[in-house]
Amino acid sequence: MDFVDISKQFVSKYYPRDHLYIAGALGIFCLTLLFVPDSDKGTAVPNKTTRIAIPVGLTATSSLQIPEAKPATELALEDFVVPDKPLLEDITLWRNIEVKSGDNLSTIFSKVGLSDQALFRVLNSSDEAEVLNRLYPGYQLDFMIPDSGELEQLRVLKSPLDGYLFTRHNNNYEVERILKEAQIQQAFKVGQIADSLFMAGQREQIPAVHIMEMANIFGGVIDFILDPRTGDQFSILYDEQFLDGEFIGNGQILATQFVNQGRTFTAVRYRDEEGEVGYYSPEGESMRKAFLRSPLDVFRISSNFNPRRRHPILNTIRAHKGTDYAAPTGTPIRATSDGRVIRASRNGSFGNLVIVQHSGGFQTKYAHLSKYARGIGPGDKVRQGDIIGYVGSTGGATGPHLHYEFLVNGVHQNPRTILDKLPKAESIDPSEIDRFRQQTASLLQQFEDLNTSRLLTLNQPSAD
Ligand SMILES: [Zn+2]
């Protein structure tokens, strides 16, 4: 398993599977690390207040976490919330341990100087102590051990919002549930393309994970390698979660818009009757298309690489049956649709060539590869977004690029225009369209208003 696989696994825990297929997991990692300073939870100490302070470290994990906001009505919070009561003042008595993969309870207890006997006492104190037998990486254990050396309190946090507090009473421990509700605030961000999508996002301090998610959402309608132009604008409305005024994580994108060369694409989040979450046009057409517009993921291309400076169309003078994407050698190439690999071998001027057969008489070809993705060979099934190989310059290529062809029933088509002629993607079922409109109307109106005021601001002559 390589780094990318590991990253993917990591990210898939926090991201719906079907949004992952485009997301550069590696990119998420690198970017998140860039944007979010890694704080060392192991040495974090609780706030100096006497309230039950929940130390929140902004790590890569917490910024990727997209917990579902629970409707307040489902929880009778007042039954659970731990009253703010004074604990011992000396914060040096607290030891905060973040559970890492491979950790076990016994080693964690001995790390803070507690015996197996102490562990046993907590474990047997209540049914809720069962949580200690099912620790997952990312859980936080906070131990309060005064000079006596006895465990006075133990806080087990599954997340900043959910956990238990064990407090010693003589030789036993009483347990209280910690259940907090995040305050949800909506954030609205706009960006304008001057150089790259990334830079635009960075300038506006839009979380990288949301820029990537936006590119995923529009991956079936916009080729984020070739389509964006200087002056293109985009906007994103998303949830942010706070606890006691402190930012604890980003929520889902609620609505997003990309204006590409004068064409406006809008997508709104909708949970259908079956509970499936997806993004749809305001008219109810799914944003998920049969084909991705680009066989390369914009986030897999190193950020200092500017395709426009490197003449993206390398072979326009020759009769050319495909689209060329200039990209550094080694850039991953993804299948643009579900299908079956029918060739993965060298073929003359194509160099290393992968051909994928899709249903409906569609075929895609990927040429000049430096190498094939591990395990890719004839007969293999691939899903949309799966990595099938890596950019190179084998065969007749003058420089590293991907030569991409699109065939319909054996006839070459321009991949840049053919997709507009394909049948429309699936839409909300007519029986559900009223529900869709009802649930998205006010959100879309709000989003539209925000976009309108954004345009007014952008068009206003600046004061200086
Ligand atoms: Zn070519």
Boltz pocket constraint, residues with backbone or C-beta under 6 A from the ligand:
constraints:
  - pocket:
      binder: B
      contacts: [[A, 315], [A, 320], [A, 322], [A, 323], [A, 324], [A, 402], [A, 403], [A, 404]]
      max_distance: 6.0
